[in-house]
Amino acid sequence: MHRFPRRIQLSLAALLALAALGLLPAGAQQPVQVLDASALHPPAGTRVAIVEFDDLQCPACALANPTLKAAAAQYKIPWVRHDFLIPMHNWSRNAAINARFFDQKSKTLGDEYRDEVFASQSSIYSPGSLAEFTQKFAQNHGITMPFAIDPQGKLANEVNADVALSRRMGLKSTPTIFVVEANGKGAPFTQVLNPKEQLYTTIDRAMADTAAPAKAAVAKKSSGK
């Protein structure tokens, strides 16, 4: 009987354990039956947004990231990012906590850190290499990293809350991406299974669903004609 090397045996065991829990990083997103949709809405004052659940160590998340970033910028819509950690990953929790540390400086800086982690993912292979990457990122932005970035565990609790939310929703893979809309004619949220092929058309539809009536139509209605 063929025997796999010990490292491969351990990897297979981890994958089987994750499969049993329904928590696997996915090359293509998996359709999900949402059990709790309370988080699937745009931020107050906006009508359309992208909502993503990801893991900073997930290769599929890194692949989708440039498309999500470009779409959010093009349409000028919010991009709400939630942590959904994959248990087998050895540095994604640290990265999620680091990102929230930079969020405290500015949300833009936190998102820039996430983007750069995804872009450099192939060269980050351990908590130690992540620490080196993070130190360099901080230095490049004129920030001195404290000895402990989360001494009270507040940031870790925020990450844990996101993971708990993801599980309540019934999510099973990363990334899981939705386009959400408020007070529109269409569905309040739509899962985007293939961002490169579906994200822009899904946003277009949501924007149309939530578009304000044309001024002429409003004027006509108000005049009673």
N, C-alpha and C positions, 0 to 999 in steps of 0.2 A: 504494500500500500504506500502510495506517495505521501510524504510528509512535508508540509510547508515549513520554511524557516520560522524560528520563533517569532521574529518581528512581524511576519505576515500572519502567523497564527493569531497574534494579539490584535492585529488590525481587523482580521475577519471576525474575531470575537466581538470587537467593539461595534463593527457594522451590524452584526446580527442582533446585538443588544439594542442598538438604535432602531433597527427595523421593527423589533418587537414593541418598542415604544412609539413607533410611527414618527420618529424624528431623524430624518435623513437630509443631508444637503442634496439638492436636486440640480441636475444639469438643465432640465426644463421644469418649470413650475408645475405643481400638481393642483388640479381643481380642488377647492375646499368648500365644504358646507359650513358656513359661518354659524357658530353657536351663540356668539355674543357680538352684536354689531355696534355696541355702544361707542367704540373708538373710531368707527368708520364714518366720519363727517369732516368737512373742511373746518379749519380754524374760524373762530367768530369773525364776521365781517367779510368773508370770502365765499365764493360760490362753487369753486372747483379746486381740488387738491389731489396730490399723489400721496398715498399712505403706503409705506414700505416697512416690512419686518425682515431684518437681515442679521447676519453674523459677519463680523469684520474679517474672519478667517475663511469665509466661504468663497470658493472660486467662482461659483455661479453668480454670487452677489457682486463680486468684483467685475465680472463680465457685463452685468446689467447696469452698473453704476454710471458710466459715461452717458448712456442713453437717458437715464432718469435725470441726471444733472442738466443735460442739454434741453430736455423737454420742459423742465421746471423754469429754466431761464428763458426759453423761447416764448412760452405762454404766460410768463410772469405769474405763476401760481405757486402756492406753498408746497413744499415737499417735506412731509412729516415722517421722520425716521424712528423706528422702534427697534430695540434689541431683542433678538430671538436666538439665544445662544445654543449652539450644537455641543452637547456634552463631551464629545470626543476631541474637540479642539483645545489645544493646550495654551493658547494665548489670547483667544478672542474676548474672554471676560476682562482681562487686564486692559485690552484695547478699548473696550466699551467704557470702562471706568475712566481711562485717560481722555476719551472723547468728551465725556461729561465734565471733566476738569477744565478742558479748553472751552467748553460751552459757557462756563462761568466767566471766562474772559470776554467772550462774545460768541453768539450762536454761529456767526460766520466762520470764526476760527475753529470751532468744534467741527463744523461740517468740512472745512478744509482739511483738518486732521483725518477725518474718516476717508475723504477722497484720496489723500496721499497714502493712507494705509492700504486701500484697495489697489492703488497703482503700484505699490511696492510689495504687494503681498508675497510674491514669489521669493523675495529675499529675506522675509521674516519667517523664521522657522522655530523660534522658541521664545519663552518669556524674556530671556536675556537679550536676544536680538531685537525684540520689540522695545525693550527699555532703551537700547542704544538708538534705535530709530526715533523714539519719542523725545529723547534728550536732544538729538540733533534738530528735530522739528521745533522744539521749544527755543533753542538757541537761535535758529534762523528767524524767529519771530520776537526776539528780545525778551524771552520769558525765562526766568530762573525756576527750575523745577524744585519743589520742596522735597524734603526727605521722605515725607509721607503725603501723598496727594489726597488721601481719603481717610484721615485718622479716626473719624467718628463713624465711618461706614455709610454715610449718607448717599454717596454716589453709587455704591454697591447696592444699596436698598432700591435706588431708582432703577438700576438694571434688573434687579430681581422682580420688581413690579412689572416691568415690560415683559419679562419672560412669563410671569404668571398670567398677564393679559393674553399673550399669544396662545397659551395653553387653554385658557377659558374660551377663546375664540374657536379652538379646534384646529389651529394651524399645525402643519406637519412637515413643512419643508422651507428651506431658505433659497432664494428670497421669495416672499409672498408679497405681491404688489397689487394695490387697488387704486382705481381712480374713483374719487368720491365727489358727490355733488349735494348741494343744499337747495331745497325748494325748487327742484327742477321737474321737468315732465317725465324724465326717465327714472331708471332704478337709482336708489341713493348710493349704491356702490357697485362697481364692476371689477372683478379680478382680471388682471392682465397676465395671461399665461406666457406670452412671448413678447417681451418689451420692444424688441427691434421691429417686429411686424405689426404689433397691435397698440402700442402705447399712444402714438400720435392720433390715430383714428379714434381711439376711445376717448381721449381728451377732447378732440373736435366734437364728438357727439355730446359729451357732457357740457361743453361750452354752449352748444346750440340748445340743449335742453334747458339751460338756465339763463339764456339770453333775455335781456329786458325787451319789452315790446318796442317796435320802432316808434320814433317820436310822432310821426304822422298818424299812426294808428291810435296812439294815446290821445292826441289832440282831437281826432275824429270822435273817439268814444266820449271824451269830456264835453264835446259840443252837442252830443246827442244825435249826430248825423250818421 
